[in-house]
Amino acid sequence: MILFPSTSYSQSANRQKVNLENLFKTPGNDTKPWVFWYWMNAAITKDEIKADLAAMRSARMGGAYLMPIYGAQSPPLINPPAQQLSPQF
């Protein structure tokens, strides 16, 4: 009895490789990395927030975990200070 290698297995393996490569190049939103985003002393402006979010989007970040580090100083470093969860932010 002579056995011949099956081409269907190699075609299936090639399809899986291509699919895996595509998934790696364009990951779904649920697999994208997140970043820690620190607001030090509530010293960030709305324009800086927009710029940071745009940079995160262009770097394909899936999200950000926002952490304020200390509140606004007295006097604040910027006016108005960016108090997390305030009506302005």
Buried (B, 14 or more C-beta within 10 A) or exposed (E): EEEEEEEEEEEEEEEEEEEEEEEEEEEEEEEEEEBEBEBEBBBBEEEEBEEBEEEBEEEEBBEEEBEBEEEBEEEBEBEEBBBEEEEEB
